[in-house]
Amino acid sequence: MKISTVNCGTISVDAGMMFGNLPENEWQNRYPVQANGTVKLALRSMLIEYDDRVILINNGCGLKLSEEMKASLYLENEFALEQSLRDLKLAFSTVTDVILTHLHFDHCGGSTVINKGRVEPAFPHARYWVSRSQFESFLHPEDNELESFIMDDILPVYEQSKLCFIEDEPNGFCDISFRRFNGHSTGMLVPIVRYGKENIAFVSDLIPFAPSLILDCVSRYDNNPVLTIQEKTLFLAEAVQQNYILWFEHDTEVACCRLKLEHGLYLKHNSGSLMQWIET
Ligand SMILES: [Zn+2]
């Protein structure tokens, strides 16, 4: 197994949305807040090469956003996914599996591209994996999730029968197992990649950036913040006990960390790049 980082650019969103109920005087010393009151978020995907499979977990915003939306998100490096794959000497056509933790546009927008006016799967030979309940939420969104789901990101994949449900692979595949969480969005997946003795948890929007290690720091994008706190409480205890490596999708400063529990607080322990722990 080889694991690589695939960068898909950055976006910036209102700091208050990400910090939720965390008091404002605690923001700046935990994460850089920009002059316009936003925080910059990475779109850090993971690529796994396993035997003859090439597996991509999430793929950023893609190239289909309107100019207005790009401006409101302060989208930077929108072609980073293409560049990252080129740097790895891979093509879109070599990807065999695309795992989507959930279908919010900043995680799955790169799933499709516009080709001669038609929206098509960007990875023509890939199966795309999602949870059934997440796909149901996507088809029938609650009001607060309406703006996070963009039909063109996934419907063309579904219509070409390339969408697969993780429930049909209950044990996971290629040393990747899946956990489901419902606080941020119903049926959101957290893939856990087994690499030798290590477990690498792609925590996605369960813990979007390091400040979210504080149990009460729950983003206002979450559907059910109370449930998120319950889910994080259980998951973080497990992550400490099992010495998981967490992979942050959105944190620009911290790509990965292990955890320690001190005085009831979950803290970063040895943060940095994944490569310091694993030889790929
Ligand atoms: Zn999300």
Boltz pocket constraint, residues with backbone or C-beta under 6 A from the ligand:
constraints:
  - pocket:
      binder: B
      contacts: [[A, 102], [A, 104], [A, 184], [A, 185], [A, 205]]
      max_distance: 6.0
